[in-house]
Structures are given as C-alpha cells and as structure tokens.
Amino acid sequence: MAVTKIWKVKDRLDTTIDYAVNGEKTEERLYVSGINFMPDASYQEMINVKKQFFKTTGIQCFHAVQSFVAGEVTPKEAHEIGIKLAQGLWGDKFQVVVTTHLNTDNLHNHFVINSVSFVDGKRFCNTKKDYATMRKISDKLCGEYGLNILKQDKQEEKYNKYEASSLYKELMKDSIDYAISNAKDYDEFIKILQDLGYIITDRNNTLSIRREPYKRNTRIERQFGNNYSKEKIFKRILETQIIFPYLPNPMLLITRTCENYNKQKKDIIKRKALLPTLYTNMRNYLVSIQKVL
C-alpha cells in the first residue's frame, strides 16, 4: 500500500530540489532520476523553461510524496514505482525529479514537478481530480507489484488517518533533520524550514511548526523527543559545522576566481600594449635632456 500527498511550493525551488535529492537519504543519489531532463542539472533546466515562457514568478514547483508501508517494498521497487507514477501523471508535459528516501522505516518517493510545462508553457494545475488520479494510478502500480491495496469504501478514511498520524509527521522530522545538517546557524535553520513551506512559531524557548493545510502547530520537542529541543538543535548545528564547515557556493567561488583571473589577464595585456608608448616617451625625454645639456 502507498499513500500519496502533493502540495505547492511558492518559492525556493533550489531548496526543494536539494532536499529531495539529498545524498544521505537517497544512498548517495543512487535513487535519483529525472523525467524529461538530466537530474544533475534539474534546477537550471527548470529555470530555463520558466525563462523561455516568461513565467519565473509565482508558484515555483509542486512537491509530491508517495510513502509505502514499512517492509512492503525494496528501495529498487519503490524507485521503479515512483518513476512509472511520474511518467504516467506528468511525463508528457512536465519536468520531474524523482527520488527515493531510505532514511526512515517507510520508504517514500519524492517528486518535484516544475510548475511550467516545457511543451506549451502552461502552468501545472493540481485539482482534486488530479489528486484522485494520482492515487488511482499509485494503487494500480502497487497492485502490479503485489502490494496491498485498500478497498474503495475504506480508502478515504485510511488515507486521512495515515496522513495525519504518520506521513505528515515523518516528513516533518525528515525536514528538520535536513535543515539542521545544512544550516550554518540557527537563523539559517529556520530559513531552510520556511523555504520548505513550514510556518514557524518560536516562543518562550519552544519551537513549533506546521504546514498548510494543517492548522495545528506541532511542538517538535514533544513530538520527536529531547534531541529536538532548541538547546539540542543549537548543539547539533554546531557539531555539524565542526565536521562539515560551512562553505559558500563552490560555483560562486569558481566564478569569482575566473573573474579575477580574467581581470588580471586583461591588466597584463593592457600593460604590454603600453610598453612601446612608454619606451618611446622615455627615449624622447632623454633626447630632450641631451639637447638642453
């Protein structure tokens, strides 16, 4: 059995993609695939499509999840099902990153769908009908792989119960761990969670978060244990930075290095070009001194 969920992401496409393809969760990106593009260039490819159709603002992508019951599938099977689901739902018009996270008991697929179609530039529209189709195709694929499927009359109740008690909290914990391991300080930890779509309440030394459409805050220390108190989060961020010190974007460093090199090269060429003029001026000056003497 697999449970599905999808929500919109209004900003920070790069953070959503990075969270989905995170090597610690996908066995060093072994279970990362791209539909209609190469996954290694997923962010830039999606941005290029947005620019092509002049739709760089608004909703940036949709983030979907397909979570399996513990022990029902292997990582390979889960990823195969995820790829087939993405191809069947969005593969004819949209770019999709498909990843399989192995860091929890419930193996689950993540899908990052570009909000703009590479075919006609139309925006992705997720309606209740689209979500019903997603669940229907997911169940069909589960049946093909010999997984359990809920009867239709019990399906809605079971989905809602599972989402509220397991999938939502599982993804929340996953997101918190990701934010801790990628933040250089507490402020950036909060910013990463906000980029992933969470609403943060930090009051009286208590940290609570939630994500739409859920209205009730979750106190993360109460939900996930003492290791998620504010004090422990500060400590874990510090420990992470000792092992993996924060570095600026490497591509930015390369760009700046190239810019400096090019500037120095131009300066050298310019100086070389001035040498004949300097030599002539010096010779004329010496001649004029000789005349005076």
C-alpha positions as CSV (number, residue, x, y, z in Angstrom):
1,M,0.0,0.0,0.0
2,A,1.2,3.5,-0.8
3,V,-0.1,6.8,0.5
4,T,0.2,10.0,-1.6
5,K,0.3,13.7,-0.9
6,I,1.1,16.8,-3.0
7,W,1.4,20.5,-2.2
8,K,2.6,23.7,-3.9
9,V,5.9,25.5,-3.3
10,K,5.8,29.2,-3.7
11,D,9.5,30.0,-3.6
12,R,13.0,28.5,-3.3
13,L,12.9,25.8,-5.9
14,D,16.6,25.1,-5.3
15,T,16.0,24.2,-1.6
16,T,13.1,21.8,-2.5
17,I,15.2,20.0,-5.1
18,D,18.2,19.8,-2.8
19,Y,16.1,18.4,-0.1
20,A,14.6,15.8,-2.4
21,V,17.9,14.6,-3.9
22,N,19.9,14.7,-0.6
23,G,22.6,12.0,-0.8
24,E,22.3,10.9,2.8
25,K,18.7,9.9,2.1
26,T,19.0,8.6,-1.4
27,E,22.1,6.4,-0.9
28,E,24.5,8.8,-2.4
29,R,22.0,9.7,-5.1
30,L,21.7,6.1,-6.3
31,Y,17.9,6.5,-6.3
32,V,17.6,9.9,-8.1
33,S,16.1,10.1,-11.6
34,G,14.9,12.8,-13.9
35,I,11.9,12.8,-16.2
36,N,12.4,14.9,-19.3
37,F,15.9,16.1,-18.2
38,M,19.1,15.0,-16.5
39,P,18.7,15.1,-12.7
40,D,22.2,16.6,-12.2
41,A,21.0,19.8,-13.9
42,S,17.5,19.8,-12.6
43,Y,17.4,23.3,-11.1
44,Q,18.9,25.1,-14.1
45,E,16.8,23.1,-16.6
46,M,13.6,24.0,-14.7
47,I,14.6,27.7,-14.6
48,N,15.4,27.7,-18.3
49,V,11.9,26.5,-19.1
50,K,10.4,29.3,-16.9
51,K,12.5,31.9,-18.6
52,Q,11.6,30.6,-22.0
53,F,7.9,31.2,-21.3
54,F,8.5,34.3,-19.1
55,K,7.0,32.6,-16.1
56,T,9.7,32.9,-13.4
57,T,7.4,34.3,-10.7
58,G,4.5,32.7,-8.7
59,I,4.4,29.0,-7.7
60,Q,7.8,27.5,-8.5
61,C,7.0,23.8,-8.3
62,F,4.8,21.1,-6.8
63,H,6.2,18.7,-4.2
64,A,4.6,15.3,-4.0
65,V,5.3,12.2,-1.9
66,Q,4.4,8.5,-2.2
67,S,5.0,6.6,1.0
68,F,5.0,2.8,1.4
69,V,4.1,0.6,4.3
70,A,7.3,-0.5,6.2
71,G,8.7,-3.7,4.8
72,E,6.5,-3.9,1.7
73,V,9.0,-2.9,-1.0
74,T,12.7,-2.8,-1.7
75,P,14.4,0.5,-2.5
76,K,14.7,-0.6,-6.1
77,E,11.0,-1.4,-6.4
78,A,9.9,1.8,-4.7
79,H,12.0,3.8,-7.1
80,E,10.7,1.9,-10.1
81,I,7.1,2.6,-9.0
82,G,7.9,6.3,-8.4
83,I,9.3,6.6,-12.0
84,K,6.3,4.9,-13.5
85,L,3.9,7.1,-11.5
86,A,5.7,10.3,-12.6
87,Q,5.8,9.2,-16.2
88,G,2.1,8.4,-16.2
89,L,1.0,11.5,-14.4
90,W,3.3,14.3,-15.7
91,G,5.8,12.8,-18.1
92,D,4.1,14.1,-21.3
93,K,4.4,17.8,-20.3
94,F,6.5,18.5,-17.2
95,Q,10.0,18.0,-15.9
96,V,10.0,15.9,-12.7
97,V,12.7,15.0,-10.2
98,V,12.0,11.5,-8.8
99,T,13.9,10.4,-5.6
100,T,13.5,7.6,-3.1
101,H,14.4,8.3,0.5
102,L,15.7,5.4,2.5
103,N,16.3,7.1,5.9
104,T,13.0,6.0,7.5
105,D,11.2,2.7,8.1
106,N,8.6,3.8,5.5
107,L,10.4,4.1,2.1
108,H,9.0,7.0,0.3
109,N,9.3,8.7,-3.1
110,H,9.6,12.5,-3.5
111,F,8.6,14.2,-6.7
112,V,9.5,17.8,-7.6
113,I,7.4,18.9,-10.6
114,N,8.2,22.1,-12.5
115,S,5.2,24.5,-12.3
116,V,5.7,25.4,-16.0
117,S,5.3,22.9,-18.9
118,F,8.2,22.6,-21.3
119,V,5.8,21.7,-24.1
120,D,3.4,24.8,-24.2
121,G,4.4,26.9,-21.2
122,K,1.1,26.3,-19.4
123,R,1.2,26.2,-15.6
124,F,0.7,22.9,-13.6
125,C,-2.7,22.9,-12.0
126,N,-3.3,20.5,-9.2
127,T,-7.1,19.9,-8.6
128,K,-9.0,17.4,-6.5
129,K,-9.5,15.4,-9.7
130,D,-5.7,15.4,-10.4
131,Y,-5.1,14.2,-6.9
132,A,-7.7,11.4,-7.3
133,T,-5.9,10.3,-10.5
134,M,-2.6,10.3,-8.7
135,R,-4.0,8.0,-6.0
136,K,-5.7,5.7,-8.6
137,I,-2.5,5.3,-10.7
138,S,-0.5,4.7,-7.5
139,D,-2.8,2.0,-6.4
140,K,-2.7,0.4,-9.8
141,L,1.1,0.3,-9.8
142,C,1.1,-1.1,-6.2
143,G,-1.2,-3.9,-7.5
144,E,1.1,-4.7,-10.3
145,Y,4.0,-5.1,-7.8
146,G,1.9,-7.3,-5.5
147,L,1.4,-4.7,-2.7
148,N,-1.8,-4.5,-0.6
149,I,-4.5,-2.1,-1.8
150,L,-7.3,-0.7,0.4
151,K,-10.9,-1.3,-0.6
152,Q,-12.5,1.8,-2.0
153,D,-15.0,2.3,0.8
154,K,-12.3,2.4,3.4
155,Q,-9.7,4.2,1.4
156,E,-10.6,7.8,2.2
157,E,-10.7,7.2,6.0
158,K,-7.4,5.2,5.9
159,Y,-5.6,7.8,3.8
160,N,-6.6,10.7,6.1
161,K,-5.7,8.8,9.2
162,Y,-2.3,7.8,7.8
163,E,-1.5,11.3,6.5
164,A,-2.3,12.8,9.9
165,S,-0.6,10.3,12.1
166,S,2.4,9.1,10.0
167,L,3.3,10.7,6.7
168,Y,2.9,14.3,7.8
169,K,5.0,13.8,10.9
170,E,7.5,11.6,9.1
171,L,8.2,14.3,6.5
172,M,8.3,17.0,9.2
173,K,11.0,15.1,11.1
174,D,12.9,14.5,7.9
175,S,12.7,18.2,7.0
176,I,14.0,19.2,10.5
177,D,17.0,16.9,10.2
178,Y,17.8,18.2,6.7
179,A,17.6,21.8,8.0
180,I,19.9,21.0,10.9
181,S,22.5,19.3,8.7
182,N,22.5,22.1,6.1
183,A,22.4,25.2,8.3
184,K,25.4,27.2,9.5
185,D,23.4,28.8,12.4
186,Y,20.0,28.8,14.0
187,D,18.7,31.6,11.8
188,E,19.5,29.7,8.7
189,F,17.9,26.6,10.1
190,I,14.6,28.5,10.5
191,K,15.0,29.9,7.0
192,I,15.5,26.5,5.4
193,L,12.3,25.2,7.1
194,Q,10.4,28.2,5.8
195,D,11.8,27.6,2.3
196,L,10.4,24.1,2.5
197,G,7.0,25.5,3.2
198,Y,6.8,25.3,7.0
199,I,5.3,28.0,9.3
200,I,7.4,28.6,12.3
201,T,6.4,29.6,15.8
202,D,9.4,30.3,18.1
203,R,8.1,31.4,21.5
204,N,9.1,31.0,25.2
205,N,12.0,28.7,24.2
206,T,9.6,26.4,22.5
207,L,9.7,25.7,18.7
208,S,6.5,24.7,16.9
209,I,6.0,24.2,13.2
210,R,3.2,23.3,10.8
211,R,2.5,23.3,7.1
212,E,-0.7,24.2,5.2
213,P,-3.4,22.9,5.0
214,Y,-2.9,21.8,8.6
215,K,-3.9,24.4,11.2
216,R,-2.5,22.9,14.4
217,N,1.1,23.5,15.4
218,T,3.4,20.6,16.3
219,R,5.8,21.2,19.2
220,I,8.8,19.4,17.8
221,E,10.5,18.5,21.1
222,R,7.2,17.0,22.5
223,Q,6.7,15.1,19.2
224,F,10.2,13.9,18.4
225,G,12.0,13.9,21.8
226,N,14.7,15.8,23.7
227,N,17.1,15.6,20.7
228,Y,14.8,18.2,19.1
229,S,14.8,20.8,21.9
230,K,16.1,24.2,20.9
231,E,19.2,23.7,23.0
232,K,19.9,20.4,21.3
233,I,19.2,21.9,17.8
234,F,21.8,24.6,18.5
235,K,24.3,22.0,19.6
236,R,23.6,19.7,16.6
237,I,24.1,22.6,14.2
238,L,27.4,23.5,15.8
239,E,28.6,19.8,15.7
240,T,27.6,19.6,12.1
241,Q,29.6,22.7,11.2
242,I,32.7,21.3,13.1
243,I,32.6,18.2,10.9
244,F,31.3,19.9,7.7
245,P,32.3,23.6,7.9
246,Y,30.0,25.9,6.1
247,L,31.4,27.0,2.7
248,P,30.0,29.4,0.1
249,N,28.5,28.1,-3.1
250,P,31.5,26.5,-4.8
251,M,30.3,27.6,-8.2
252,L,30.3,31.2,-6.9
253,L,33.9,30.7,-5.8
254,I,34.9,29.4,-9.2
255,T,33.1,32.3,-11.0
256,R,34.9,34.8,-8.8
257,T,38.2,33.1,-9.4
258,C,37.7,33.2,-13.1
259,E,36.6,36.8,-13.0
260,N,39.8,37.7,-11.0
261,Y,41.9,35.8,-13.5
262,N,40.4,37.4,-16.5
263,K,40.8,40.9,-14.9
264,Q,44.5,40.2,-14.2
265,K,45.0,38.8,-17.7
266,K,43.4,42.0,-19.2
267,D,45.6,44.2,-17.0
268,I,48.7,42.3,-18.2
269,I,47.7,42.7,-21.8
270,K,47.0,46.4,-21.3
271,R,50.4,46.9,-19.7
272,K,52.1,45.1,-22.5
273,A,50.3,47.3,-25.0
274,L,51.6,50.4,-23.2
275,L,55.2,49.3,-23.2
276,P,56.1,50.6,-26.7
277,T,54.5,54.0,-25.8
278,L,56.4,54.2,-22.5
279,Y,59.6,53.3,-24.3
280,T,59.1,56.0,-26.9
281,N,58.2,58.6,-24.3
282,M,61.3,57.7,-22.3
283,R,63.6,57.9,-25.4
284,N,62.1,61.4,-26.3
285,Y,62.7,62.6,-22.8
286,L,66.3,61.5,-22.8
287,V,66.9,63.2,-26.2
288,S,65.4,66.4,-24.9
289,I,67.7,66.4,-21.9
290,Q,70.7,65.8,-24.0
291,K,69.7,68.9,-26.2
292,V,69.4,71.0,-23.1
293,L,72.8,69.9,-21.8
